[in-house]
Amino acid sequence: MPSGNILTATDVLNLLVSGIDKTTLETELTASGWTSIPARGGSQSGQGTIWTSRDLLWSVRIMTQPNNISYSRVYNGPGGGAPGEQSLNALGKPGTRQETHFILLP
């Protein structure tokens, strides 16, 4: 049963670090009042969704690559990586590409 307790980027990052699958993460975001829109994807990044927090301070981009591996990135803005937004590492700070890509459990 979803908790509906994802309010901040830190809440999302804690789930990603502890390990979570795509379906459970999306269920939790929905229960927490986050809204979603389709994300533009490329041939390598695949299809995805951008989830935006209720207060429009944070976003989560969830992508599923053509090989069916899903990953997530958390941003300090509502646009899922729009210009001026930074992706966050496990500590909630801007980080490198490697530090800010979280592979979701199968």
Residue pairs with C-beta under 8 A, 6 or more apart in sequence:
2 27
2 28
2 30
2 31
2 32
3 28
3 31
3 32
4 28
4 31
4 32
4 33
5 11
5 28
5 32
6 12
6 15
6 28
6 29
6 31
6 32
6 34
7 32
7 53
7 54
8 53
8 57
8 58
9 53
9 57
9 58
9 74
9 75
9 76
9 88
9 92
10 92
12 25
12 29
12 58
12 60
12 72
12 74
13 74
13 88
13 90
13 91
13 92
15 25
15 28
16 25
16 72
16 74
16 90
16 102
16 104
17 90
17 102
19 105
20 28
20 104
20 105
21 70
21 104
21 105
21 106
22 62
22 64
22 70
22 104
25 60
25 62
25 72
25 104
26 36
26 49
26 51
26 62
29 36
29 51
29 60
30 36
32 54
33 54
34 51
34 52
34 53
34 54
34 60
35 51
35 52
35 54
36 49
36 50
36 51
36 52
37 49
37 50
37 52
38 47
38 48
38 49
38 50
39 47
39 48
39 49
39 50
39 61
39 62
39 63
39 80
41 47
41 48
41 63
43 66
44 65
44 66
45 63
45 65
46 63
46 64
46 65
46 66
47 63
47 64
48 61
48 62
48 63
48 64
49 61
49 62
50 59
50 60
50 61
50 79
50 80
50 81
51 59
51 60
51 61
51 62
51 80
52 58
52 59
52 78
52 79
52 80
53 59
53 78
56 78
57 76
57 77
57 78
58 74
58 75
58 76
58 77
58 78
59 74
59 75
59 77
59 78
59 79
59 80
59 81
59 85
60 72
60 73
60 74
60 75
60 80
61 72
61 73
61 75
61 80
61 81
62 70
62 71
62 72
62 104
63 70
63 71
63 72
64 70
65 71
69 103
70 103
70 104
71 101
71 102
71 103
71 104
72 101
72 102
72 104
73 80
73 81
73 87
73 88
73 100
73 101
73 102
74 87
74 88
74 100
74 102
75 81
75 82
75 85
75 86
75 87
75 88
76 85
76 86
76 88
76 94
77 84
77 85
77 86
79 85
81 87
86 94
87 94
87 95
87 97
87 100
88 94
88 95
88 100
89 95
89 96
89 99
89 100
90 99
94 100
